[in-house]
């Protein structure tokens, strides 16, 4: 049995219903539920968590309270949930970099966690594309032109929201696939990336659509490509890297709900059912699309598979490119 298969079997078993947990699940929730977001208030992850918290409060008939515990690249809040009691009263709402962080951060004993071992997946609820953008003033009109200019000797760089982010990784994947060395410029978050790309202080930047879609529509920025397996619902006219000939570069960002390891199966089922119902609500879909986030959904196994696959893939890529975060 391959390593990946063993991981899938073990991780799936951790998220499977245990008969002995039924009694505990029936009395849940007995008090308010805390939904941890391991990043500051105001970002995409926080905004979406608050949408779900409002709806889950009505469905669970107990307050669902979003609590921000930022720091250490998300490791502080994530590790807090990993160590919480698996009783369904402390949950984690996390973006996909939570899988990458243990491979690129120098974590202390207090903040160390395993994405595949310390959590019980509930649902992958949202998908976010990664988009490569440039200011219209740069004159760069396509990925082909960007690569051609890099090969011709023009000094170029690309911005990302941080070392070790999915945007950093996809930037290095494009470098390798195209045979160029466009320099990486790491920022602390998406807002300064957008500001410096708008000002043409850095030629191109990798971000998520929500941070740039209005600038694209206003003609201030040009979207060159998205890195997902298919085109974005938010930016349907923008080609994928795969369409442009870079078939091995497919990186999607996502968000998901999970609890600590050992979360009872009855609680997992209840949360998963409620979340799937929420994701079908017209007003929720409208809010997500307004944030340039594509709703997902499905069974817990979907998030389980995503985490295991990402962990294996990004561990290799981080080592290959020698990526470390500050």
C-alpha angles and dihedrals in degrees: 000000000000123000090249092051092048090050092050093049093047095043093045090051090054089057096044124110114268115206092217091059094062097092093051092049093053092063094047130148097032094162140005116315119230117215109200120212110189094207136067122281116268102045129110094266093049093046093052093044089057092052090054094042091057092052096041090052089062094044098044094039089225128093114267106204124196111221121188115216104172129175143094093042092303094311096114096060094036093052089047090061092044089059096042124108110271093234099115096253095102118050136169127228106194142171122227096266086075085080093050098044098078089055097051106029127077096231125193123226088262095054101034117118142154117233091207100042109033103052143059111222117226107173144337098226107170142032126204125191123222111231131194111219139180135184112261087232091068092069091227106139104170146012088251090058092045092053093043091053091048090052090047090060103261111150106241138169138186128215128221133179090252148333109285095020119133086251091057091049095049089048090056091045089055091048091054096043093048096041095237137119107223104172120244119233111192120207132186101253137336099281096070090044091056092045094052094043090050089051091047089236086132119028100226139004139195114225141139118273097248091069095052111021095100091049089050092050090048091053096244094112132034121214110221102181146335123230100216131108090258139009122294120257086218096050103027095163094058115096124231120241086244090060089051091057101267096115097167095058110087115140123161125185117216144174128224146180121232143154135214120292111283097033104164116259093234091058091047091052093047094049092045092051093048093047093050089051091049091050089058094053110113094222092050092050089049092051093049093049089048086058089049090247121136115220117237127173138158137123127333090254089068092063091040091057092045093053095046093046093046093047092054095042099045094044088061094044094048090053093044094053096035092235119179129167123222 
